[in-house]
Amino acid sequence: MPFCPVCRQEYVEGIEKCADCGTYLVGELPALQEPDEAETQLVQVCTAGDEIEAQIIRGALKAAGIACVLRGEALRLTHGITADGLAEVKILVRPEDAEQARSVIAQGERTAT
């Protein structure tokens, strides 16, 4: 049986692409990867409502010299809408950057209004 390596859904024989994300199916699911040690040390500083907002926040953090990681459902990359939180994106940074990152994000929210 073919599987989607992104959504991890099983399909019947003869289907080549995932109906949800458009990824080509594989014959066997890859093993789930454990998060690397560096990523487990990250802290969440905010949650963006969708991919566009997450990219804006990422840009502001990058401009401030703060590296970040975006985490969320794969669905957010194919559908730009939030349905029951599926497009939400968590913004993660190193613990030592968390306070400054929250400040940068708050400043951006104040300027947007």
C-alpha positions as CSV (number, residue, x, y, z in Angstrom):
1,M,0.0,0.0,0.0
2,P,1.3,3.5,-0.8
3,F,1.7,6.1,1.9
4,C,2.1,9.9,2.0
5,P,5.5,10.6,3.7
6,V,4.2,14.0,4.9
7,C,0.6,13.3,6.1
8,R,1.4,9.6,6.8
9,Q,-1.9,8.6,5.3
10,E,-2.4,5.2,3.7
11,Y,-3.8,5.0,0.2
12,V,-5.1,2.3,-2.1
13,E,-2.9,0.9,-4.9
14,G,-3.0,3.0,-8.0
15,I,-3.0,6.4,-6.3
16,E,0.3,8.4,-6.9
17,K,-0.2,11.7,-5.0
18,C,-1.6,12.6,-1.6
19,A,-5.0,14.2,-2.0
20,D,-4.3,16.5,1.0
21,C,-0.8,17.9,0.3
22,G,0.0,16.8,-3.2
23,T,3.2,14.9,-2.2
24,Y,4.1,11.8,-4.2
25,L,3.3,8.6,-2.3
26,V,6.0,6.1,-1.2
27,G,5.8,2.4,-0.7
28,E,6.9,2.5,2.9
29,L,6.7,5.2,5.5
30,P,10.0,6.6,6.7
31,A,10.7,6.2,10.4
32,L,9.6,9.2,12.5
33,Q,12.6,11.4,13.3
34,E,13.5,12.4,16.8
35,P,13.9,16.1,17.2
36,D,17.6,17.0,17.3
37,E,19.1,18.1,20.6
38,A,19.4,21.7,19.6
39,E,15.7,21.9,18.6
40,T,14.6,20.4,21.9
41,Q,16.3,23.3,23.7
42,L,14.1,25.9,21.9
43,V,11.3,27.9,23.5
44,Q,8.1,29.1,22.0
45,V,7.7,32.8,22.0
46,C,4.4,33.1,20.1
47,T,1.9,31.5,17.8
48,A,1.1,32.9,14.4
49,G,-2.3,32.4,13.0
50,D,-1.1,31.4,9.6
51,E,2.0,31.0,7.4
52,I,2.0,34.6,6.2
53,E,2.0,36.0,9.7
54,A,4.7,33.5,10.7
55,Q,7.0,34.6,7.8
56,I,6.5,38.3,8.7
57,I,7.5,37.5,12.3
58,R,10.5,35.4,11.1
59,G,11.6,38.4,9.0
60,A,11.4,40.8,11.9
61,L,13.3,38.4,14.1
62,K,16.0,37.9,11.4
63,A,16.3,41.6,11.1
64,A,17.0,41.8,14.8
65,G,19.6,39.0,14.5
66,I,17.5,36.3,16.1
67,A,17.3,32.9,14.5
68,C,14.0,31.1,14.8
69,V,12.3,27.8,13.8
70,L,8.7,27.6,12.6
71,R,6.7,24.6,13.7
72,G,3.2,23.6,12.7
73,E,1.0,21.2,10.8
74,A,2.2,20.5,7.2
75,L,-1.3,21.5,6.1
76,R,-0.3,25.2,6.7
77,L,2.1,25.0,3.8
78,T,-0.6,23.9,1.3
79,H,-3.6,25.7,2.6
80,G,-3.2,29.3,3.8
81,I,-6.3,29.2,6.1
82,T,-6.8,28.4,9.7
83,A,-9.3,25.7,10.4
84,D,-9.4,24.5,14.0
85,G,-5.8,25.8,14.3
86,L,-4.4,23.6,11.5
87,A,-2.6,26.6,9.9
88,E,-1.2,27.9,13.2
89,V,2.6,28.2,13.4
90,K,4.7,28.1,16.6
91,I,7.7,30.5,16.6
92,L,10.6,28.9,18.5
93,V,13.9,30.6,19.5
94,R,16.9,29.8,21.7
95,P,16.2,30.4,25.4
96,E,18.8,33.2,25.5
97,D,16.9,35.0,22.7
98,A,13.4,34.6,24.1
99,E,13.1,37.9,25.9
100,Q,14.4,40.0,23.0
101,A,12.3,38.0,20.5
102,R,9.1,38.7,22.5
103,S,10.0,42.4,22.6
104,V,10.6,42.5,18.8
105,I,7.2,40.7,18.2
106,A,5.4,43.1,20.6
107,Q,6.9,46.1,18.9
108,G,5.8,44.8,15.5
109,E,2.2,44.3,16.9
110,R,2.2,47.9,18.2
111,T,3.3,49.3,14.8
112,A,0.8,47.2,12.9
113,T,-2.1,48.8,14.7
